[in-house]
Amino acid sequence: MATVRLDSITRRFNQNSAIEDITFTVPDGEFWVLVGPSGCGKSTILRTIAGLEQATSGELYIGETLMNEIPARARDVAMVFQNYALYPHMSVAENLAFGLKMRQAEVGTIQAKIQQVATSLNIAHLLDRKPKQLSGGQQQRVALGRAIVRQPQVFLLDEPLSNLDAQLRDGTRAELKQLHQKVGITTIYVTHDQVEAMTLADKIVILDRGQIQQIGTPEEVYHQPQNRMVASFLGSPPMNILPAFFYKGVWQIGDQTLPFPLAWKRQDGKNLNYQDRERFDLGIRPEHLHLAPANPDTSNLVNLPHLPNLPLLTITIDLIEPLGKETLIRGTLEPEIVLNFQVSGLWQGRVGDRISVVVDLEQLFLFDYQTGKTLIAAMG
C-alpha cells in the first residue's frame, strides 16, 4: 500500500486539455472517489495514474517514487474496468491466477491466495466456471478478485458497477465498502453516480470540465459546497437553483418574493453589498421544501417548520413520481424556474394543480450569478 500524489497534472490532446492542474494526495489506505458529469476528466486521471495515459505536464508519485517515466506494468497498481476484461477462455481460477503466474509466483502460493480471495468474495464455488457462465455481478467479483490477489500498492476502479442492475449495484456497493475495510488497499474509484460517491468515499474529488471543483468528505461537499456546480451535482433530487434579484430588502423570484433571511443579516449579509436589481442565484434542497398547511390533503402528512409568516412560493405541478414511501413532485413558478421536492407517499395531487410550498429560509444557499461561487451556505 502507498500514498498517491498528483502535483499539477495536466493532460492535453491536440492542445485541448482533458484535465488541467490536477493536484491532490490520497493517503495510504484511504478510499477516494472521483465524481463528476460525463467528460469531466475523471477516467483520464485514473488512466494517468495507471500509466495508460502520459501526463503532458506535472508529477505523479506512488509512495515516494516518481512515476512519470515508469511504464504501466511496473507501477504495481491494479485496475478494474467497466467491462471487467476477463479472459473468456480461462476459468475463474485461471483468471484469478493470471497476474501471479506472470510474476512467476510459486504454485502453492497461487493456490492459497486464490482460495483466500475467492472465499472473501463468495466466488469459491465458481472457480471452475468460464466467464460466460457467470452473471454480471459474479463477473464483477472475479474482476475485483483478480486485482486483489496481486496485493497491489494501489487499487483503481473505473465505474465497476455501472453494468449491474440497480438492486445488484446497491448490494455490491455495500460489499465493496466492506471489502476495502478488510484489505485496506489505497483505492481510487471513478463514478458519475453521486450516490456511489457519497456512500463509498473517505474523500470525494468533484470534477467539472477537467478541473477540480472541491475536495472533501461526503458531509463537507454536501453541506458546504464551494460553488453552484458542486451544490447542484450532489443530491437526489438535485438542489433547486432559483434565479433571484435583490429588490427593496426581499428576493424577487419571477413574480413572487421571499424575505431576506434574518440569519444572513446576523451572519455576513452586511458584507455582500447588495444592490437593488442585482442578480443572484438562490439554492434550496428538495428536503427543505414543505407543502403549506393551506394545501388540500396535507394534514398530518408532513412536518412543517414552525416559522411565523411562512415564506411561500406558489407553483404549478408538472410531474408526479410515486416511489412508495415518498412522492417526488416537480413544479414550475414560471416556464424557466423549476422546483423539485418530496411529499409523503400518501399525498394525493394532480398534474396542473396550483399549490403553495414553504421554504425553510435557514437552509437557503446564495451563489454569485456570474462565477457560481458560494457566498452564503445554509445554516445547517
Buried (B, 14 or more C-beta within 10 A) or exposed (E): BBBBBBBEBBBBEEEEBBBBBBEBEBEBBBBBBBBBEEBBBBBBBBBBBBBEBEBBEBBBBBBEEEBBEBEBEEBBBBBBBBEBEBEEEBBBBBBBBBBBEEEEBEEEEBBEBBBBBBEBBEBBEBBEBBBEEBEBBBBBBBBBBBBBBBBBBBBBBBBBBBBBEEEBBBEBBEBBBEBBEEBEBBBBBBBBBBBBBBBBBBBBBBBBBBBBBBBBBBEBBBBBBBBBBBBBBBBEBBBBBBBBBBBEEBBBBBEBBBEBBEBBEEBEBEEBEEEEEEEBBBBBBBEBBBBBEEBEEBEEBBEBBEEEEBBBBBBEBEEBEEEEEBBBBBBBBEEEBBBBBBBBEEBEBEEEBEBBBBBBBBBBBBBBBEEBEBBBBBBE
